[in-house]
Amino acid sequence: MANLIDTSISGIKTYENSPATLQLVYNENAIKNALKLWITSYKGDIVKRPNAGGYVTRWLFKQMNDITKQSIYTSILEGIAIDFNNELQVKSLSVVPNYQKRTWELSLIVYSTKYKFETTLSINLQG
């Protein structure tokens, strides 16, 4: 299996009495990391692609209802197909509003057609 490497969303790790090091993630965690960054991106955040990103964040401050839920769901499916060049297949997607906390609870399972593994991401987004 090919090794997929990414820089962690948490960035740099520091240790006492030693220089800071860049935290790396591999394979399934690299895909999970990329999806977290992608989901929380705003339109224009992606370097050299001013129209990419913002598929989910554009809906976060809208009214929490079934229309917004369906819009988030559809935006994720369409955005993954566009921005990940069909290298990720969505196996499962759940978008659940938590009205008391005013958050959207997303659960996503994707399969990497290029690297041949599946990964699961659960994330709560504040609206």
C-alpha positions as CSV (number, residue, x, y, z in Angstrom):
1,M,0.0,0.0,0.0
2,A,1.3,3.5,-0.9
3,N,2.0,5.8,2.0
4,L,-0.1,9.0,2.0
5,I,1.4,11.7,4.1
6,D,-0.1,15.1,5.2
7,T,0.7,17.9,7.7
8,S,-1.6,17.6,10.7
9,I,-4.4,20.1,11.1
10,S,-3.0,20.7,14.6
11,G,0.3,21.9,13.1
12,I,3.5,22.0,15.1
13,K,4.2,19.9,18.1
14,T,6.6,21.2,20.8
15,Y,8.6,19.2,23.3
16,E,10.4,20.5,26.3
17,N,14.1,21.3,25.6
18,S,13.9,20.4,21.9
19,P,12.9,22.3,18.7
20,A,9.3,22.3,17.5
21,T,8.5,19.6,14.9
22,L,5.9,19.5,12.2
23,Q,3.3,16.9,13.1
24,L,2.5,14.5,10.2
25,V,-0.4,12.1,9.7
26,Y,-0.5,9.1,7.4
27,N,-2.9,7.1,5.2
28,E,-6.4,7.1,6.7
29,N,-5.6,9.9,9.1
30,A,-4.2,12.0,6.2
31,I,-7.5,11.6,4.4
32,K,-9.4,12.5,7.6
33,N,-7.2,15.5,8.1
34,A,-7.7,16.7,4.5
35,L,-11.5,16.3,4.8
36,K,-11.6,18.3,8.1
37,L,-9.7,21.2,6.5
38,W,-11.9,21.0,3.4
39,I,-15.2,20.9,5.4
40,T,-14.2,23.9,7.5
41,S,-12.8,25.9,4.6
42,Y,-14.4,29.0,3.3
43,K,-14.7,29.9,-0.4
44,G,-11.3,31.2,-1.5
45,D,-9.3,29.5,1.2
46,I,-7.8,27.0,-1.2
47,V,-4.6,28.3,-2.7
48,K,-4.7,28.9,-6.5
49,R,-8.3,27.8,-6.6
50,P,-10.4,30.9,-5.6
51,N,-13.7,29.2,-6.4
52,A,-13.0,26.1,-4.4
53,G,-13.9,25.5,-0.7
54,G,-16.8,26.8,1.3
55,Y,-19.2,24.0,0.4
56,V,-20.3,23.5,4.0
57,T,-19.4,26.8,5.8
58,R,-21.8,28.8,3.6
59,W,-24.7,27.0,5.3
60,L,-23.5,27.2,8.9
61,F,-25.2,30.5,9.8
62,K,-28.5,29.7,8.0
63,Q,-31.6,28.6,9.8
64,M,-31.3,25.1,11.1
65,N,-34.1,23.2,9.2
66,D,-34.5,20.4,6.7
67,I,-33.7,22.7,3.7
68,T,-30.4,23.7,5.2
69,K,-29.7,20.0,6.2
70,Q,-30.3,18.9,2.6
71,S,-28.2,21.8,1.2
72,I,-25.2,20.7,3.5
73,Y,-25.7,17.1,2.4
74,T,-25.8,17.9,-1.3
75,S,-22.9,20.4,-1.0
76,I,-20.7,17.8,0.6
77,L,-21.4,15.2,-2.1
78,E,-20.9,17.6,-5.0
79,G,-17.9,19.3,-3.4
80,I,-16.0,16.0,-2.8
81,A,-16.6,14.9,-6.4
82,I,-15.3,18.2,-7.7
83,D,-12.4,19.0,-5.3
84,F,-11.1,15.5,-4.7
85,N,-11.2,14.7,-8.5
86,N,-13.3,11.5,-7.9
87,E,-10.5,9.9,-5.9
88,L,-12.8,9.7,-2.9
89,Q,-16.1,7.8,-3.0
90,V,-18.7,8.7,-0.3
91,K,-19.9,5.5,1.2
92,S,-22.0,7.1,3.9
93,L,-23.0,10.6,4.9
94,S,-25.1,11.8,7.8
95,V,-26.0,15.4,8.6
96,V,-27.9,15.8,11.9
97,P,-28.9,19.1,13.5
98,N,-28.4,19.4,17.2
99,Y,-30.8,22.2,18.0
100,Q,-29.9,22.6,21.6
101,K,-26.2,23.1,20.9
102,R,-26.8,24.8,17.6
103,T,-24.4,22.5,15.9
104,W,-24.4,20.3,12.8
105,E,-23.2,16.8,13.5
106,L,-21.6,15.3,10.4
107,S,-20.5,11.7,9.9
108,L,-18.8,10.8,6.7
109,I,-17.3,7.5,5.5
110,V,-15.2,7.7,2.3
111,Y,-13.2,5.2,0.3
112,S,-10.0,6.3,-1.4
113,T,-10.0,4.7,-4.9
114,K,-6.3,5.7,-5.3
115,Y,-5.0,4.3,-2.0
116,K,-7.6,1.6,-1.5
117,F,-8.7,2.3,2.1
118,E,-11.7,3.6,3.9
119,T,-11.8,6.3,6.6
120,T,-14.5,7.7,8.9
121,L,-14.8,11.3,10.0
122,S,-17.2,12.7,12.6
123,I,-17.2,16.4,13.1
124,N,-19.5,18.9,14.9
125,L,-19.8,22.3,13.3
126,Q,-21.1,25.4,15.2
127,G,-23.8,27.3,13.4
